[in-house]
Amino acid sequence: MKQKPSRRYELKKRADALEETRRRIIEATVELHRTVGPAATRITDIAKRAGVQRVTVYNHFPDERSLLTSCSAHWRELHPSPDPGAWREIDDTGQRLRLGLRELYCWYRETEPMTANVLRDAEIIPALGQLVQNGLGSYLSAVQTILTERPKFRGRRRERVEAAARVAIDFHTWRALAKLGDKSAAELAARFVEAAAAD
């Protein structure tokens, strides 16, 4: 006589199926955000791409914020940003600046379509704007601090250096310089920051 599967097994099987459905929804959303952008992504499109019903998407993600947060976490896991803490080990300020900018620019190149779409649509989707501010915005603040923390400038000179660094690490600056190649672009941006530091 065949034994019935245990309740624990049934629950695990159901949980696995739910997790698989959730993963498909997130992956479908991420791909749509990358190709058409968050503002143009509709629940109907997500459901179709994930192979589920619209109601299933809402069951897993009852609001826009929960879906955006999960998609953002998934994307960051696939495309981790450079670790600015590692740059602190470099004593030479010029070397540190150039390495940091080069690694940042390489990451921008890797993530360009998604980053461009998200930054554009963050202007019109409040929940996305908040995510960008807390995510990429906070990350770039840390990058700026590490790339400009030595030597210690004061007053107007410090303001100039920080302003130049903000320009240098901006995604749109990288896009303007991208045709040069990331190494040459980083060199040019580094010289801009250094010029701001000069007397």
C-alpha positions in Angstrom: 0.0 0.0 0.0 1.3 3.4 -1.0 2.0 5.8 1.8 0.6 9.3 1.6 3.3 12.0 1.4 3.9 13.7 4.8 2.3 17.1 5.5 5.9 18.5 5.9 6.7 17.3 2.4 3.6 18.8 0.9 4.2 22.1 2.7 7.8 22.2 1.4 6.7 21.4 -2.1 4.2 24.2 -2.0 6.7 26.7 -0.6 9.2 25.7 -3.3 6.5 26.3 -6.0 5.7 29.7 -4.5 9.3 30.7 -4.4 9.8 29.6 -8.0 6.8 31.7 -9.1 8.2 34.7 -7.1 11.6 34.3 -8.8 10.0 34.2 -12.2 8.0 37.4 -11.5 11.1 39.2 -10.3 13.2 38.1 -13.2 10.5 39.1 -15.7 10.2 42.5 -14.0 13.9 43.1 -14.0 14.2 42.3 -17.7 11.3 44.6 -18.5 12.9 47.4 -16.4 16.2 46.8 -18.3 14.7 46.9 -21.7 11.7 49.3 -21.6 12.1 50.9 -18.1 10.1 50.8 -14.9 7.6 53.5 -16.1 6.7 51.5 -19.2 6.4 48.2 -17.4 2.8 47.0 -16.8 1.6 44.2 -14.6 0.1 42.5 -17.6 3.5 42.4 -19.3 5.1 41.0 -16.2 2.5 38.3 -15.8 2.8 37.3 -19.5 6.6 37.1 -19.4 6.6 35.2 -16.1 3.8 32.8 -17.3 1.4 33.7 -14.5 -1.9 35.5 -14.1 -2.1 39.2 -13.1 -3.6 38.2 -9.8 -0.6 36.0 -9.0 1.7 39.0 -9.4 -0.4 41.0 -7.0 -0.5 38.1 -4.5 3.3 38.1 -4.3 3.7 41.8 -4.6 0.7 43.7 -3.3 2.2 47.2 -4.1 4.7 48.9 -6.3 7.3 49.4 -3.6 7.5 45.7 -2.7 8.1 44.7 -6.3 10.6 47.5 -6.9 12.5 46.6 -3.7 12.7 42.9 -4.6 13.8 43.7 -8.2 16.5 46.1 -6.9 17.9 43.5 -4.5 17.9 40.8 -7.3 19.7 43.2 -9.7 22.3 44.2 -7.1 23.0 40.6 -6.4 23.6 39.9 -10.1 25.6 43.1 -10.6 27.4 44.1 -7.4 28.9 47.5 -7.3 32.7 48.0 -6.7 33.7 48.0 -3.0 34.9 51.6 -2.3 36.3 50.4 1.1 39.1 48.5 -0.8 40.3 51.8 -2.3 41.2 53.1 1.1 44.2 50.8 1.2 45.8 52.9 -1.6 47.8 55.7 0.0 48.6 57.5 -3.2 45.6 59.9 -3.8 46.0 60.0 -7.6 46.2 56.2 -7.8 43.2 55.8 -5.5 41.1 58.3 -7.5 42.0 56.7 -10.9 41.3 53.1 -9.7 38.0 54.1 -8.1 36.8 55.9 -11.1 37.9 53.2 -13.5 36.1 50.5 -11.4 33.0 52.6 -11.1 33.0 53.4 -14.9 33.4 49.6 -15.7 30.3 48.9 -13.5 28.4 51.7 -15.2 29.2 50.1 -18.6 28.1 46.7 -17.3 24.8 48.1 -16.0 24.2 50.9 -18.5 20.7 50.1 -19.9 19.2 49.4 -16.5 20.9 52.3 -14.8 19.8 54.7 -17.5 16.2 53.6 -17.4 16.0 53.6 -13.6 17.5 57.1 -13.2 15.2 58.4 -15.9 12.0 56.9 -14.4 13.0 57.7 -10.8 11.9 61.3 -11.7 8.3 60.2 -12.2 7.9 57.2 -9.9 8.2 58.3 -6.2 8.8 54.8 -4.8 11.6 54.3 -7.3 13.0 57.7 -6.6 13.3 56.8 -2.9 14.9 53.5 -3.7 17.5 55.2 -5.9 18.2 57.8 -3.3 18.7 55.2 -0.6 20.6 52.8 -2.8 22.7 54.3 -5.6 22.6 57.8 -4.0 24.0 56.5 -0.7 26.6 54.4 -2.5 27.9 57.3 -4.5 28.1 59.5 -1.4 30.4 56.8 0.1 32.4 56.7 -3.1 32.8 60.5 -3.1 33.9 60.5 0.5 36.5 57.8 0.0 37.9 59.3 -3.2 38.3 62.8 -1.7 39.1 62.1 2.0 42.8 62.7 1.6 44.5 65.1 1.6 42.3 67.2 4.0 41.2 70.3 2.2 39.3 73.1 3.9 36.9 75.9 3.0 36.3 76.7 -0.7 39.0 74.3 -1.8 37.1 71.5 -0.1 33.9 72.6 -1.8 35.5 72.6 -5.2 37.0 69.2 -4.8 33.7 67.7 -3.6 31.8 69.4 -6.4 34.3 68.1 -9.0 34.1 64.6 -7.5 30.3 64.6 -7.6 30.6 65.4 -11.3 33.3 62.7 -11.9 31.3 59.9 -10.3 28.0 60.8 -11.9 26.5 58.2 -14.3 25.8 60.9 -16.9 29.4 62.1 -16.8 30.5 58.5 -17.6 28.1 58.3 -20.5 29.5 61.6 -21.9 33.0 60.1 -21.7 32.2 56.5 -22.5 33.5 56.5 -26.1 37.0 57.2 -24.8 37.1 53.9 -23.0 36.8 53.5 -19.2 40.6 53.9 -18.5 40.9 57.1 -20.5 37.6 58.4 -19.2 38.7 57.8 -15.6 42.0 59.6 -16.3 40.3 62.6 -17.7 37.8 62.8 -14.8 40.6 62.3 -12.3 42.5 65.3 -13.8 39.3 67.3 -13.5 39.1 66.5 -9.7 42.8 67.3 -9.3 42.4 70.6 -11.1 39.7 71.5 -8.6 42.2 70.7 -5.8 44.9 72.9 -7.2 45.5 76.4 -5.8 
